Amino acid sequence: MKLIILMSGYTATGKTTNADKISEYFTKENIPHKIIRSDIIRKEIGHAKVNANYFNDNDKDSADKREIVYIEMRNRAVIELAKGNSVILDAGHNKKHMRERIYDLSKELKMPLVLVNTICEDEEEIKIRLAKRNPDNPLEVASSFEVYKYSKGLSDPIKKEALMIIYDTLNNKTVSYNKNKHVKFIEKALKFKRNLK
């Protein structure tokens, strides 16, 4: 089975945690794969700082920086898929055109895609999660509530755009649309008990 997993969600809703969970499940099931993370690419190209303005569409420099990162994510996905790997794209994908770029890739390659949208409706829990972040960890640089609010306010709503799972990370509950074998497989991955040492 070869899949494109497209993570989506606001800051601190559990995208990276669940990308890791899916990765561990893929490993358990002997599915070759690669996680491609926007945070790592941002750091590699020198855009590591993430403040609220990073999500400001009216700031051309910020918008351009985000586009560079998301285009590079797609390019790396193409390389990994050509090697025979599944890919897990760990990023907010808060804008519809960012998601559509990957939907188009899925169609072009005739590769199944599942969108995993992480949610946490409790903003007090979001604040707790953000307070625990280590700003020196490249996967945790977006560590202010202001970033969460700004990214949430500028996001395009996700409708029934693709095979999708909405995963409530506060209640560890999945809600799925268009159930099929790929969605069910990712549901199993999201329920996977991680081996945290």
N, CA, C and O atoms as a DFTB+ gen file, in Angstrom:
788 C
 N C O
     1  1       0.846      -1.196       0.000
     2  2       0.000       0.000       0.000
     3  2       0.881       1.245       0.000
     4  3       1.769       1.384       0.840
     5  1       0.631       2.148      -0.945
     6  2       1.357       3.415      -0.992
     7  2       0.342       4.539      -0.897
     8  3      -0.639       4.566      -1.640
     9  1       0.585       5.473       0.026
    10  2      -0.383       6.522       0.313
    11  2       0.293       7.875       0.458
    12  3       1.479       7.968       0.774
    13  1      -0.490       8.924       0.219
    14  2      -0.114      10.274       0.610
    15  2      -0.986      10.639       1.808
    16  3      -2.214      10.631       1.718
    17  1      -0.350      10.956       2.916
    18  2      -1.075      11.415       4.095
    19  2      -0.835      12.912       4.218
    20  3       0.299      13.363       4.377
    21  1      -1.908      13.663       4.143
    22  2      -1.835      15.119       4.196
    23  2      -2.351      15.572       5.563
    24  3      -3.557      15.557       5.811
    25  1      -1.439      15.973       6.444
    26  2      -1.824      16.476       7.761
    27  2      -2.301      17.922       7.612
    28  3      -1.818      18.671       6.763
    29  1      -3.259      18.288       8.459
    30  2      -3.750      19.665       8.461
    31  2      -4.275      19.998       9.848
    32  3      -4.724      19.115      10.579
    33  1      -4.216      21.283      10.208
    34  2      -4.746      21.709      11.503
    35  2      -4.022      22.938      12.005
    36  3      -2.954      23.297      11.510
    37  1      -4.613      23.573      12.989
    38  2      -4.017      24.769      13.568
    39  2      -2.834      24.389      14.466
    40  3      -2.626      23.217      14.780
    41  1      -2.078      25.388      14.863
    42  2      -0.951      25.199      15.773
    43  2      -1.411      24.517      17.065
    44  3      -2.433      24.881      17.646
    45  1      -0.637      23.522      17.500
    46  2      -0.838      22.814      18.775
    47  2      -2.078      21.924      18.822
    48  3      -2.546      21.567      19.903
    49  1      -2.609      21.568      17.661
    50  2      -3.747      20.651      17.665
    51  2      -3.333      19.188      17.553
    52  3      -4.184      18.301      17.604
    53  1      -2.031      18.925      17.400
    54  2      -1.568      17.538      17.427
    55  2      -1.143      16.962      16.093
    56  3      -1.090      15.742      15.943
    57  1      -0.838      17.809      15.118
    58  2      -0.441      17.300      13.795
    59  2       0.816      16.439      13.866
    60  3       0.833      15.311      13.373
    61  1       1.862      16.976      14.480
    62  2       3.143      16.263      14.514
    63  2       3.045      14.995      15.342
    64  3       3.587      13.960      14.955
    65  1       2.359      15.062      16.478
    66  2       2.166      13.871      17.319
    67  2       1.495      12.770      16.525
    68  3       1.894      11.608      16.601
    69  1       0.477      13.134      15.762
    70  2      -0.259      12.119      15.008
    71  2       0.454      11.705      13.734
    72  3       0.294      10.571      13.280
    73  1       1.236      12.598      13.150
    74  2       2.093      12.188      12.035
    75  2       3.074      11.124      12.515
    76  3       3.332      10.144      11.816
    77  1       3.620      11.325      13.716
    78  2       4.539      10.340      14.290
    79  2       3.832       9.017      14.570
    80  3       4.399       7.944      14.359
    81  1       2.603       9.101      15.043
    82  2       1.839       7.886      15.333
    83  2       1.588       7.096      14.043
    84  3       1.743       5.875      14.011
    85  1       1.199       7.813      12.984
    86  2       0.983       7.146      11.696
    87  2       2.287       6.538      11.200
    88  3       2.290       5.421      10.682
    89  1       3.388       7.255      11.351
    90  2       4.695       6.750      10.934
    91  2       5.053       5.460      11.670
    92  3       5.522       4.498      11.061
    93  1       4.830       5.449      12.977
    94  2       5.142       4.241      13.746
    95  2       4.268       3.066      13.316
    96  3       4.724       1.924      13.273
    97  1       3.014       3.357      13.000
    98  2       2.124       2.296      12.538
    99  2       2.585       1.781      11.169
   100  3       2.572       0.574      10.927
   101  1       2.986       2.680      10.286
   102  2       3.518       2.264       8.992
   103  2       4.744       1.369       9.179
   104  3       4.894       0.359       8.491
   105  1       5.607       1.742      10.103
   106  2       6.795       0.923      10.375
   107  2       6.377      -0.468      10.849
   108  3       6.910      -1.477      10.388
   109  1       5.423      -0.508      11.768
   110  2       4.916      -1.796      12.282
   111  2       4.367      -2.658      11.147
   112  3       4.527      -3.879      11.148
   113  1       3.717      -2.008      10.179
   114  2       3.102      -2.729       9.060
   115  2       4.060      -2.899       7.877
   116  3       3.655      -3.344       6.803
   117  1       5.330      -2.542       8.083
   118  2       6.357      -2.673       7.044
   119  2       6.030      -1.884       5.775
   120  3       6.240      -2.359       4.659
   121  1       5.520      -0.686       5.969
   122  2       5.217       0.196       4.834
   123  2       6.327       1.237       4.741
   124  3       6.443       2.084       5.627
   125  1       7.147       1.195       3.689
   126  2       8.196       2.211       3.543
   127  2       7.575       3.600       3.411
   128  3       6.625       3.791       2.652
   129  1       8.107       4.552       4.142
   130  2       7.510       5.885       4.134
   131  2       8.523       6.926       4.581
   132  3       9.600       6.609       5.087
   133  1       8.142       8.167       4.376
   134  2       8.969       9.301       4.792
   135  2       8.050      10.392       5.323
   136  3       7.050      10.733       4.690
   137  1       8.393      10.945       6.499
   138  2       7.690      12.135       6.991
   139  2       8.407      13.358       6.429
   140  3       9.626      13.483       6.542
   141  1       7.646      14.245       5.830
   142  2       8.185      15.504       5.320
   143  2       7.541      16.615       6.142
   144  3       6.324      16.796       6.115
   145  1       8.378      17.359       6.876
   146  2       7.862      18.332       7.841
   147  2       8.167      19.760       7.397
   148  3       9.300      20.081       7.039
   149  1       7.143      20.609       7.425
   150  2       7.337      22.017       7.063
   151  2       8.315      22.691       8.022
   152  3       9.111      23.528       7.598
   153  1       8.267      22.340       9.307
   154  2       9.158      22.971      10.289
   155  2      10.630      22.722       9.957
   156  3      11.464      23.618      10.083
   157  1      10.933      21.510       9.537
   158  2      12.325      21.172       9.206
   159  2      12.761      21.914       7.946
   160  3      13.870      22.446       7.889
   161  1      11.895      21.950       6.940
   162  2      12.228      22.665       5.703
   163  2      12.421      24.148       5.993
   164  3      13.361      24.765       5.492
   165  1      11.528      24.724       6.808
   166  2      11.673      26.141       7.183
   167  2      13.042      26.406       7.778
   168  3      13.697      27.388       7.429
   169  1      13.478      25.529       8.680
   170  2      14.783      25.704       9.322
   171  2      15.907      25.578       8.300
   172  3      16.856      26.361       8.321
   173  1      15.803      24.595       7.405
   174  2      16.853      24.352       6.411
   175  2      17.042      25.546       5.470
   176  3      18.157      25.833       5.034
   177  1      15.942      26.235       5.165
   178  2      16.058      27.352       4.220
   179  2      16.151      28.704       4.933
   180  3      16.101      29.753       4.291
   181  1      16.286      28.673       6.258
   182  2      16.527      29.900       7.014
   183  2      15.300      30.695       7.381
   184  3      15.397      31.890       7.657
   185  1      14.127      30.044       7.391
   186  2      12.888      30.724       7.772
   187  2      12.350      30.152       9.083
   188  3      11.138      30.030       9.257
   189  1      13.241      29.805       9.993
   190  2      12.828      29.058      11.182
   191  2      11.922      29.842      12.124
   192  3      11.109      29.242      12.828
   193  1      12.040      31.154      12.154
   194  2      11.245      31.939      13.097
   195  2       9.778      31.953      12.674
   196  3       9.452      32.271      11.531
   197  1       8.902      31.604      13.613
   198  2       7.464      31.610      13.337
   199  2       6.777      32.462      14.395
   200  3       6.676      32.075      15.559
   201  1       6.308      33.630      13.967
   202  2       5.480      34.451      14.841
   203  2       4.139      34.645      14.145
   204  3       3.918      34.115      13.056
   205  1       3.253      35.398      14.767
   206  2       1.914      35.555      14.184
   207  2       1.972      36.135      12.776
   208  3       1.165      35.764      11.924
   209  1       2.911      37.034      12.521
   210  2       2.994      37.667      11.209
   211  2       3.352      36.673      10.100
   212  3       3.076      36.921       8.926
   213  1       3.960      35.557      10.473
   214  2       4.294      34.528       9.478
   215  2       3.041      34.060       8.730
   216  3       3.130      33.630       7.580
   217  1       1.880      34.142       9.377
   218  2       0.626      33.683       8.775
   219  2      -0.178      34.825       8.159
   220  3      -1.329      34.636       7.766
   221  1       0.429      36.009       8.076
   222  2      -0.268      37.179       7.562
   223  2      -0.234      37.193       6.040
   224  3       0.820      37.407       5.441
   225  1      -1.387      36.965       5.414
   226  2      -1.466      36.943       3.949
   227  2      -1.213      38.314       3.333
   228  3      -0.850      38.414       2.161
   229  1      -1.404      39.373       4.124
   230  2      -1.190      40.725       3.614
   231  2       0.285      41.123       3.639
   232  3       0.657      42.161       3.093
   233  1       1.118      40.310       4.264
   234  2       2.557      40.553       4.288
   235  2       3.180      39.680       3.206
   236  3       3.302      38.466       3.369
   237  1       3.572      40.305       2.106
   238  2       4.060      39.538       0.948
   239  2       5.257      38.673       1.303
   240  3       5.352      37.535       0.844
   241  1       6.169      39.191       2.111
   242  2       7.353      38.423       2.481
   243  2       6.961      37.140       3.225
   244  3       7.496      36.070       2.937
   245  1       6.036      37.245       4.172
   246  2       5.585      36.071       4.927
   247  2       4.880      35.076       4.020
   248  3       5.130      33.872       4.089
   249  1       3.991      35.590       3.166
   250  2       3.257      34.714       2.249
   251  2       4.222      34.001       1.297
   252  3       4.060      32.812       1.020
   253  1       5.220      34.726       0.800
   254  2       6.213      34.127      -0.098
   255  2       7.017      33.041       0.610
   256  3       7.284      31.987       0.033
   257  1       7.403      33.299       1.864
   258  2       8.159      32.303       2.635
   259  2       7.345      31.022       2.823
   260  3       7.872      29.917       2.692
   261  1       6.068      31.182       3.130
   262  2       5.217      29.994       3.302
   263  2       5.116      29.213       1.999
   264  3       5.180      27.983       1.999
   265  1       4.957      29.934       0.884
   266  2       4.845      29.257      -0.411
   267  2       6.100      28.466      -0.742
   268  3       6.015      27.342      -1.238
   269  1       7.267      29.046      -0.468
   270  2       8.535      28.341      -0.731
   271  2       8.569      27.027       0.032
   272  3       8.959      25.996      -0.516
   273  1       8.160      27.063       1.300
   274  2       8.173      25.857       2.138
   275  2       7.215      24.806       1.576
   276  3       7.576      23.635       1.459
   277  1       6.003      25.221       1.231
   278  2       5.010      24.243       0.775
   279  2       5.338      23.692      -0.608
   280  3       5.051      22.528      -0.890
   281  1       5.925      24.495      -1.461
   282  2       6.363      23.982      -2.769
   283  2       7.486      22.975      -2.579
   284  3       7.520      21.946      -3.253
   285  1       8.401      23.262      -1.670
   286  2       9.496      22.322      -1.389
   287  2       8.957      21.023      -0.796
   288  3       9.469      19.946      -1.102
   289  1       7.931      21.112       0.047
   290  2       7.312      19.881       0.578
   291  2       6.788      19.016      -0.562
   292  3       7.001      17.804      -0.581
   293  1       6.102      19.646      -1.511
   294  2       5.573      18.889      -2.651
   295  2       6.706      18.263      -3.456
   296  3       6.623      17.102      -3.856
   297  1       7.768      19.038      -3.692
   298  2       8.892      18.526      -4.470
   299  2       9.524      17.316      -3.792
   300  3       9.872      16.340      -4.457
   301  1       9.673      17.378      -2.479
   302  2      10.258      16.242      -1.750
   303  2       9.312      15.042      -1.756
   304  3       9.754      13.894      -1.784
   305  1       8.012      15.316      -1.729
   306  2       7.040      14.221      -1.808
   307  2       7.177      13.486      -3.135
   308  3       7.136      12.256      -3.173
   309  1       7.337      14.229      -4.216
   310  2       7.498      13.614      -5.545
   311  2       8.701      12.674      -5.540
   312  3       8.621      11.559      -6.054
   313  1       9.805      13.119      -4.964
   314  2      11.028      12.310      -4.921
   315  2      10.792      11.025      -4.124
   316  3      11.174       9.940      -4.561
   317  1      10.164      11.153      -2.957
   318  2       9.944       9.979      -2.101
   319  2       8.947       9.007      -2.723
   320  3       9.131       7.792      -2.637
   321  1       7.908       9.522      -3.338
   322  2       6.931       8.649      -3.990
   323  2       7.573       7.896      -5.150
   324  3       7.259       6.730      -5.386
   325  1       8.475       8.566      -5.876
   326  2       9.182       7.912      -6.982
   327  2      10.074       6.783      -6.483
   328  3      10.338       5.828      -7.213
   329  1      10.535       6.891      -5.248
   330  2      11.357       5.829      -4.642
   331  2      10.500       4.661      -4.149
   332  3      11.031       3.630      -3.738
   333  1       9.180       4.823      -4.189
   334  2       8.290       3.764      -3.716
   335  2       7.814       3.947      -2.292
   336  3       7.178       3.056      -1.729
   337  1       8.114       5.093      -1.703
   338  2       7.698       5.363      -0.326
   339  2       6.333       6.038      -0.283
   340  3       5.968       6.793      -1.184
   341  1       5.582       5.750       0.787
   342  2       4.443       6.594       1.134
   343  2       5.003       7.869       1.735
   344  3       6.158       7.898       2.159
   345  1       4.198       8.930       1.780
   346  2       4.649      10.168       2.408
   347  2       3.613      10.659       3.405
   348  3       2.406      10.511       3.211
   349  1       4.123      11.246       4.475
   350  2       3.287      11.908       5.483
   351  2       3.730      13.366       5.478
   352  3       4.858      13.681       5.857
   353  1       2.840      14.249       5.049
   354  2       3.174      15.668       4.922
   355  2       2.697      16.398       6.174
   356  3       1.512      16.690       6.330
   357  1       3.648      16.686       7.063
   358  2       3.351      17.252       8.376
   359  2       3.455      18.770       8.330
   360  3       4.539      19.342       8.443
   361  1       2.282      19.415       8.160
   362  2       2.213      20.878       8.087
   363  2       0.766      21.290       8.305
   364  3      -0.137      20.454       8.288
   365  1       0.554      22.589       8.513
   366  2      -0.805      23.083       8.750
   367  2      -1.725      22.967       7.546
   368  3      -2.912      22.679       7.697
   369  1      -1.184      23.191       6.345
   370  2      -2.007      23.190       5.128
   371  2      -3.299      23.968       5.355
   372  3      -4.383      23.507       4.999
   373  1      -3.174      25.158       5.955
   374  2      -4.345      25.939       6.331
   375  2      -5.027      26.639       5.159
   376  3      -6.180      27.058       5.265
   377  1      -4.322      26.763       4.057
   378  2      -4.897      27.418       2.882
   379  2      -5.335      26.360       1.863
   380  3      -4.646      25.362       1.651
   381  1      -6.479      26.595       1.244
   382  2      -7.025      25.617       0.307
   383  2      -6.059      25.339      -0.842
   384  3      -5.909      24.191      -1.258
   385  1      -5.396      26.391      -1.363
   386  2      -4.499      26.169      -2.507
   387  2      -3.309      25.290      -2.108
   388  3      -2.750      24.601      -2.961
   389  1      -2.911      25.301      -0.833
   390  2      -1.830      24.418      -0.374
   391  2      -2.283      22.960      -0.414
   392  3      -1.530      22.073      -0.815
   393  1      -3.515      22.731       0.004
   394  2      -4.064      21.371      -0.034
   395  2      -4.287      20.932      -1.472
   396  3      -4.010      19.789      -1.833
   397  1      -4.794      21.856      -2.296
   398  2      -5.078      21.495      -3.691
   399  2      -3.819      21.118      -4.453
   400  3      -3.873      20.291      -5.364
   401  1      -2.695      21.709      -4.097
   402  2      -1.421      21.357      -4.733
   403  2      -1.134      19.866      -4.540
   404  3      -0.634      19.200      -5.447
   405  1      -1.457      19.348      -3.346
   406  2      -1.209      17.932      -3.056
   407  2      -2.324      17.057      -3.624
   408  3      -2.067      15.932      -4.051
   409  1      -3.562      17.563      -3.633
   410  2      -4.640      16.811      -4.291
   411  2      -4.299      16.598      -5.761
   412  3      -4.497      15.511      -6.304
   413  1      -3.785      17.646      -6.397
   414  2      -3.420      17.539      -7.818
   415  2      -2.303      16.520      -8.019
   416  3      -2.319      15.759      -8.987
   417  1      -1.340      16.505      -7.111
   418  2      -0.262      15.519      -7.189
   419  2      -0.831      14.110      -7.066
   420  3      -0.444      13.211      -7.812
   421  1      -1.743      13.922      -6.130
   422  2      -2.385      12.616      -5.933
   423  2      -3.074      12.153      -7.212
   424  3      -2.962      10.990      -7.602
   425  1      -3.784      13.064      -7.857
   426  2      -4.477      12.714      -9.107
   427  2      -3.483      12.432     -10.225
   428  3      -3.645      11.482     -10.991
   429  1      -2.458      13.262     -10.308
   430  2      -1.447      13.109     -11.363
   431  2      -0.756      11.744     -11.267
   432  3      -0.510      11.095     -12.283
   433  1      -0.450      11.321     -10.049
   434  2       0.259      10.060      -9.843
   435  2      -0.681       8.875      -9.626
   436  3      -0.242       7.735      -9.479
   437  1      -2.009       9.175      -9.608
   438  2      -3.002       8.137      -9.316
   439  2      -2.675       7.448      -7.985
   440  3      -2.711       6.224      -7.862
   441  1      -2.359       8.279      -7.013
   442  2      -1.937       7.828      -5.694
   443  2      -3.011       8.173      -4.672
   444  3      -3.403       9.336      -4.569
   445  1      -3.500       7.188      -3.909
   446  2      -4.525       7.507      -2.903
   447  2      -4.014       8.509      -1.870
   448  3      -2.847       8.482      -1.478
   449  1      -4.910       9.390      -1.442
   450  2      -4.575      10.419      -0.462
   451  2      -5.621      10.422       0.642
   452  3      -6.819      10.303       0.385
   453  1      -5.146      10.559       1.881
   454  2      -6.049      10.741       3.025
   455  2      -5.627      12.015       3.746
   456  3      -4.467      12.176       4.124
   457  1      -6.585      12.913       3.931
   458  2      -6.370      14.149       4.684
   459  2      -6.687      13.865       6.156
   460  3      -7.776      13.393       6.482
   461  1      -5.730      14.157       7.039
   462  2      -5.934      13.994       8.480
   463  2      -5.965      15.400       9.081
   464  3      -4.936      16.065       9.197
   465  1      -7.166      15.834       9.460
   466  2      -7.346      17.170      10.025
   467  2      -7.443      17.051      11.547
   468  3      -8.423      16.522      12.073
   469  1      -6.419      17.546      12.251
   470  2      -6.433      17.478      13.710
   471  2      -7.130      18.709      14.280
   472  3      -6.926      19.834      13.823
   473  1      -7.962      18.459      15.298
   474  2      -8.673      19.556      15.949
   475  2      -8.551      19.431      17.462
   476  3      -8.394      18.337      18.004
   477  1      -8.628      20.572      18.123
   478  2      -8.750      20.641      19.577
   479  2      -9.580      21.887      19.849
   480  3      -9.109      23.009      19.666
   481  1     -10.816      21.682      20.286
   482  2     -11.749      22.797      20.453
   483  2     -11.542      23.561      21.763
   484  3     -12.125      24.630      21.946
   485  1     -10.729      23.036      22.667
   486  2     -10.514      23.643      23.988
   487  2      -9.273      24.536      23.946
   488  3      -8.147      24.038      23.941
   489  1      -9.483      25.860      23.916
   490  2      -8.340      26.771      23.792
   491  2      -7.489      26.815      25.058
   492  3      -6.315      27.179      24.993
   493  1      -8.052      26.455      26.196
   494  2      -7.228      26.353      27.417
   495  2      -6.229      25.210      27.269
   496  3      -5.083      25.323      27.703
   497  1      -6.661      24.116      26.658
   498  2      -5.756      22.990      26.389
   499  2      -4.669      23.405      25.400
   500  3      -3.511      23.012      25.549
   501  1      -5.033      24.191      24.402
   502  2      -4.044      24.697      23.445
   503  2      -2.975      25.503      24.184
   504  3      -1.782      25.344      23.926
   505  1      -3.404      26.361      25.095
   506  2      -2.449      27.174      25.874
   507  2      -1.510      26.287      26.695
   508  3      -0.314      26.561      26.792
   509  1      -2.051      25.242      27.276
   510  2      -1.228      24.301      28.063
   511  2      -0.187      23.636      27.157
   512  3       0.988      23.542      27.511
   513  1      -0.633      23.179      25.990
   514  2       0.289      22.529      25.049
   515  2       1.386      23.490      24.599
   516  3       2.557      23.119      24.519
   517  1       0.996      24.718      24.308
   518  2       1.982      25.709      23.852
   519  2       2.997      26.028      24.948
   520  3       4.181      26.213      24.665
   521  1       2.536      26.093      26.197
   522  2       3.430      26.409      27.314
   523  2       4.492      25.322      27.519
   524  3       5.564      25.593      28.059
   525  1       4.192      24.105      27.093
   526  2       5.129      22.985      27.248
   527  2       6.153      22.913      26.121
   528  3       7.089      22.117      26.187
   529  1       5.986      23.727      25.098
   530  2       6.873      23.639      23.938
   531  2       8.266      24.186      24.233
   532  3       8.452      25.109      25.026
   533  1       9.219      23.579      23.566
   534  2      10.620      23.995      23.674
   535  2      10.971      24.778      22.412
   536  3      11.072      24.188      21.336
   537  1      11.159      26.102      22.521
   538  2      11.419      26.895      21.309
   539  2      12.718      26.544      20.598
   540  3      12.931      26.970      19.463
   541  1      13.599      25.767      21.252
   542  2      14.832      25.323      20.602
   543  2      14.606      24.086      19.738
   544  3      15.462      23.727      18.930
   545  1      13.454      23.431      19.907
   546  2      13.111      22.267      19.098
   547  2      12.481      22.784      17.804
   548  3      11.465      23.477      17.862
   549  1      13.056      22.465      16.631
   550  2      12.509      23.001      15.375
   551  2      11.065      22.598      15.120
   552  3      10.384      23.239      14.319
   553  1      10.576      21.535      15.792
   554  2       9.190      21.114      15.613
   555  2       8.243      21.842      16.559
   556  3       7.031      21.633      16.514
   557  1       8.801      22.706      17.424
   558  2       7.966      23.379      18.422
   559  2       8.181      24.899      18.443
   560  3       7.904      25.550      19.451
   561  1       8.671      25.460      17.339
   562  2       9.000      26.894      17.334
   563  2       7.766      27.786      17.411
   564  3       7.852      28.904      17.919
   565  1       6.624      27.320      16.918
   566  2       5.391      28.112      17.017
   567  2       4.816      27.869      18.407
   568  3       4.012      26.958      18.607
   569  1       5.239      28.697      19.366
   570  2       4.918      28.398      20.758
   571  2       4.093      29.466      21.463
   572  3       4.001      29.457      22.690
   573  1       3.494      30.383      20.717
   574  2       2.677      31.404      21.369
   575  2       1.208      31.244      20.972
   576  3       0.882      30.799      19.872
   577  1       0.344      31.619      21.899
   578  2      -1.098      31.547      21.631
   579  2      -1.480      32.511      20.505
   580  3      -2.435      32.263      19.768
   581  1      -0.741      33.596      20.378
   582  2      -0.984      34.568      19.311
   583  2      -0.825      33.898      17.940
   584  3      -1.600      34.167      17.022
   585  1       0.184      33.025      17.803
   586  2       0.384      32.295      16.547
   587  2      -0.817      31.403      16.266
   588  3      -1.317      31.352      15.142
   589  1      -1.278      30.696      17.306
   590  2      -2.459      29.831      17.152
   591  2      -3.658      30.640      16.656
   592  3      -4.310      30.258      15.684
   593  1      -3.947      31.760      17.330
   594  2      -5.116      32.560      16.978
   595  2      -4.996      33.126      15.556
   596  3      -5.971      33.151      14.805
   597  1      -3.805      33.570      15.205
   598  2      -3.607      34.174      13.888
   599  2      -3.758      33.122      12.793
   600  3      -4.413      33.363      11.778
   601  1      -3.149      31.956      13.004
   602  2      -3.245      30.908      11.980
   603  2      -4.681      30.408      11.851
   604  3      -5.141      30.093      10.753
   605  1      -5.377      30.338      12.968
   606  2      -6.776      29.901      12.930
   607  2      -7.637      30.911      12.182
   608  3      -8.483      30.537      11.368
   609  1      -7.415      32.200      12.465
   610  2      -8.225      33.240      11.856
   611  2      -8.040      33.374      10.359
   612  3      -8.952      33.821       9.663
   613  1      -6.878      32.996       9.848
   614  2      -6.602      33.145       8.416
   615  2      -6.727      31.844       7.621
   616  3      -6.373      31.795       6.442
   617  1      -7.230      30.795       8.269
   618  2      -7.331      29.502       7.589
   619  2      -8.583      29.419       6.729
   620  3      -9.629      29.977       7.061
   621  1      -8.447      28.709       5.616
   622  2      -9.608      28.404       4.783
   623  2     -10.281      27.162       5.340
   624  3      -9.605      26.176       5.635
   625  1     -11.605      27.189       5.489
   626  2     -12.285      26.015       6.048
   627  2     -12.098      24.793       5.158
   628  3     -12.035      24.894       3.932
   629  1     -12.011      23.634       5.810
   630  2     -11.888      22.372       5.067
   631  2     -13.278      21.782       4.909
   632  3     -13.984      21.527       5.885
   633  1     -13.647      21.574       3.669
   634  2     -14.934      20.938       3.397
   635  2     -14.631      19.527       2.906
   636  3     -13.519      19.038       3.102
   637  1     -15.564      18.886       2.292
   638  2     -15.342      17.518       1.818
   639  2     -14.521      17.567       0.537
   640  3     -15.036      17.342      -0.558
   641  1     -13.235      17.865       0.695
   642  2     -12.337      18.048      -0.442
   643  2     -11.667      16.751      -0.863
   644  3     -11.273      16.593      -2.018
   645  1     -11.541      15.825       0.077
   646  2     -10.774      14.601      -0.172
   647  2     -11.229      13.544       0.817
   648  3     -12.028      13.823       1.712
   649  1     -10.718      12.326       0.656
   650  2     -10.911      11.334       1.712
   651  2     -10.314      11.928       2.975
   652  3      -9.162      12.359       2.969
   653  1     -11.077      11.956       4.053
   654  2     -10.635      12.741       5.198
   655  2     -11.014      12.108       6.519
   656  3     -12.051      11.459       6.657
   657  1     -10.142      12.319       7.481
   658  2     -10.419      11.994       8.878
   659  2     -10.258      13.283       9.671
   660  3      -9.248      13.976       9.549
   661  1     -11.254      13.596      10.479
   662  2     -11.098      14.663      11.467
   663  2     -10.773      13.955      12.777
   664  3     -11.522      13.091      13.233
   665  1      -9.644      14.334      13.377
   666  2      -9.225      13.669      14.608
   667  2      -9.207      14.670      15.750
   668  3      -8.430      15.625      15.751
   669  1     -10.082      14.433      16.727
   670  2     -10.176      15.270      17.920
   671  2      -9.097      14.800      18.898
   672  3      -9.223      13.738      19.509
   673  1      -8.042      15.595      19.040
   674  2      -6.902      15.164      19.854
   675  2      -7.140      15.337      21.344
   676  3      -6.396      14.776      22.148
   677  1      -8.150      16.090      21.732
   678  2      -8.472      16.224      23.151
   679  2      -9.193      14.974      23.645
   680  3      -8.938      14.494      24.750
   681  1     -10.095      14.453      22.815
   682  2     -10.907      13.292      23.205
   683  2     -10.462      11.999      22.527
   684  3     -11.100      10.959      22.692
   685  1      -9.356      12.061      21.754
   686  2      -8.851      10.887      21.031
   687  2      -9.962      10.171      20.271
   688  3     -10.206       8.979      20.454
   689  1     -10.615      10.934      19.422
   690  2     -11.783      10.424      18.704
   691  2     -11.669      10.771      17.226
   692  3     -11.312      11.896      16.876
   693  1     -11.966       9.822      16.371
   694  2     -11.930      10.085      14.933
   695  2     -13.333      10.225      14.374
   696  3     -14.275       9.573      14.825
   697  1     -13.446      11.098      13.375
   698  2     -14.682      11.257      12.611
   699  2     -14.265      11.175      11.154
   700  3     -13.389      11.922      10.718
   701  1     -14.881      10.274      10.395
   702  2     -14.423      10.040       9.022
   703  2     -15.507      10.317       8.004
   704  3     -16.691      10.096       8.257
   705  1     -15.091      10.801       6.855
   706  2     -15.970      10.905       5.695
   707  2     -15.506       9.889       4.661
   708  3     -14.356       9.451       4.680
   709  1     -16.407       9.521       3.764
   710  2     -16.051       8.654       2.626
   711  2     -15.247       7.433       3.064
   712  3     -14.142       7.199       2.574
   713  1     -15.802       6.668       3.976
   714  2     -15.055       5.497       4.466
   715  2     -14.674       4.592       3.307
   716  3     -15.505       4.224       2.477
   717  1     -13.413       4.250       3.277
   718  2     -12.911       3.241       2.348
   719  2     -11.729       2.564       3.009
   720  3     -11.430       2.853       4.168
   721  1     -11.054       1.679       2.313
   722  2      -9.985       0.903       2.951
   723  2      -8.824       1.787       3.405
   724  3      -8.195       1.492       4.421
   725  1      -8.530       2.853       2.683
   726  2      -7.411       3.715       3.061
   727  2      -7.749       4.523       4.315
   728  3      -6.916       4.675       5.209
   729  1      -8.968       5.035       4.371
   730  2      -9.399       5.785       5.553
   731  2      -9.413       4.865       6.774
   732  3      -8.944       5.248       7.846
   733  1      -9.942       3.668       6.617
   734  2      -9.980       2.725       7.744
   735  2      -8.575       2.374       8.210
   736  3      -8.332       2.220       9.407
   737  1      -7.663       2.251       7.274
   738  2      -6.278       1.939       7.630
   739  2      -5.669       3.067       8.462
   740  3      -4.987       2.810       9.454
   741  1      -5.915       4.314       8.058
   742  2      -5.370       5.451       8.806
   743  2      -6.074       5.592      10.147
   744  3      -5.453       6.022      11.119
   745  1      -7.350       5.241      10.226
   746  2      -8.034       5.229      11.534
   747  2      -7.326       4.276      12.493
   748  3      -7.133       4.595      13.666
   749  1      -6.943       3.117      11.992
   750  2      -6.197       2.167      12.836
   751  2      -4.878       2.777      13.295
   752  3      -4.473       2.610      14.445
   753  1      -4.212       3.487      12.384
   754  2      -2.940       4.122      12.738
   755  2      -3.142       5.163      13.837
   756  3      -2.315       5.270      14.742
   757  1      -4.224       5.925      13.770
   758  2      -4.479       6.961      14.768
   759  2      -4.824       6.370      16.133
   760  3      -4.634       7.021      17.160
   761  1      -5.324       5.153      16.144
   762  2      -5.625       4.488      17.413
   763  2      -4.446       3.676      17.934
   764  3      -4.520       3.078      19.008
   765  1      -3.372       3.658      17.176
   766  2      -2.198       2.866      17.521
   767  2      -1.582       3.366      18.829
   768  3      -1.384       4.567      19.015
   769  1      -1.284       2.429      19.728
   770  2      -0.641       2.774      21.001
   771  2       0.854       2.877      20.758
   772  3       1.521       1.885      20.460
   773  1       1.367       4.085      20.889
   774  2       2.787       4.323      20.623
   775  2       3.671       3.752      21.711
   776  3       3.289       3.684      22.879
   777  1       4.850       3.347      21.306
   778  2       5.838       2.812      22.242
   779  2       6.764       3.945      22.670
   780  3       7.883       4.066      22.171
   781  1       6.283       4.782      23.608
   782  2       7.070       5.923      24.069
   783  2       7.957       5.501      25.226
   784  3       7.475       4.975      26.230
   785  1       9.255       5.733      25.084
   786  2      10.198       5.332      26.130
   787  2      10.646       6.537      26.910
   788  3      11.444       6.409      27.839
